[in-house]
Amino acid sequence: VWEKMLARVVLLRSATRSTIVTHSMRRMSTMEKKKETDDDCCNETVEKTRILREESKQRSTSSVVSPLSSSPKDLEYCQALVRDNDYYNFFCSLFLNDRKKTGSFRISNRDAALALHALNIETARVRDLTKEQGIGILRLRYWQDMLEQKKESSGVLLDHPVGRVISDIVQERKLTRGFLRNIVNARIADQSRVGPPFTIQEIEDYSEKTVSSVLYLTLELLGIRNVEADHAASHIGKAIGLVTILRGTPFHLSRGYTYLPLQTLASKNVIVEDLMRGEIKPELQDVCLEVATVALSHYEHGKKLFARLPPNARRAFYSSELAGDYLRRLEEVNFDVFNPSLNHQSRFPMQLRILWNHLRS
């Protein structure tokens, strides 16, 4: 009996090793194909970023300057919102302050970055807070009108703590308002869509307009506006966005939807309706492998660009460590996003890694 049990253990271990090797080989081949198109896509993205900044400059010269309206309580609201809902971005924002460069501004780099993350959280959680699609779109229109400084029928300016801080930092720091519009417009398009995205490319575009836009604005807070930094922000933003979708897959399925692309699901013979009913098949790991491969390609490409950036710019990318760590741990569990070990980890190792990167830069 013991000999049979030992034989089964050996077979299981060998099967697991062969599976991991197969996944690694497929991942390498997919990454090679992906790298061929990355440069072309990023060149288009950088060009769009340049156009947005040019348009923002033209509008800012003709806009009327109004007095700053945010209060310390508004800043505290943004801090609490990010700390409770996105702790690692809250922790990374603590390293953004620079007294030499923020002394002339009323709102510090840290508080300004927290306001950007707060806007991202407010718009992202609309889908989970509303049951009806139409109501969710109306809530997002509220944020759209706020960014455009539109008024209600009564003539009263739309108001919110996050909106007041955002309005002040855009005016004080001359930030590109087009990136803020991209965030809200992407959320509206996501709320309006029926069913999951069709391709991974759609998820990349969504991540570019949401996560990468926050990175672009964070770089502007640090006084950095150049092609290399934008190129890195585009790749890292897409990597973080794809990782967020993988990490959130169990939660999304529990709420009756998923962001995993239909094309990839169909190619692996995974039926969306089965996922919604809780029928998780091994083929789902192949789907997660495909998404993780694209995320890793963007992550590694973005990390290579860090060497060309000024040391001050790297502070905007500390949150990328979380994405890289998740991809490493996901591979260790054979791309099983439901593995409990992925969600049970102490914050201290990641905090220590971010602190070490900050000291090195």
Salt bridges, closest charged atoms under 4 A:
ASP38 OD1 - LYS34 NZ 3.92
ASP39 OD1 - HIS301 NE2 3.76
GLU47 OE2 - ARG50 NH2 2.53
ASP74 OD1 - ARG164 NH2 2.71
ASP98 OD2 - ARG315 NH2 3.70
ASP111 OD1 - ARG110 NE 3.66
GLU122 OE1 - ARG125 NH2 3.38
GLU122 OE2 - HIS160 NE2 3.77
GLU148 OE2 - ARG181 NE 2.52
ASP159 OD2 - ARG164 NH1 2.79
ASP168 OD2 - ARG106 NH2 3.26
ASP190 OD2 - ARG127 NH1 3.39
ASP190 OD1 - ARG193 NH2 2.86
GLU204 OE2 - LYS34 NZ 2.89
GLU204 OE2 - HIS298 NE2 2.44
GLU220 OE2 - ARG53 NE 2.69
GLU220 OE1 - ARG225 NH2 3.75
GLU228 OE1 - ARG308 NH1 3.34
ASP230 OD2 - ARG53 NH1 2.67
ASP274 OD1 - ARG277 NH2 2.29
ASP274 OD2 - LYS281 NZ 3.55
GLU279 OE2 - ARG277 NE 3.47
ASP286 OD1 - ARG26 NH2 3.78
GLU290 OE2 - LYS268 NZ 3.53
GLU321 OE2 - LYS303 NZ 2.98
ASP325 OD2 - ARG329 NE 2.91
ASP325 OD1 - ARG353 NH1 3.73
GLU331 OE1 - ARG27 NH1 2.87
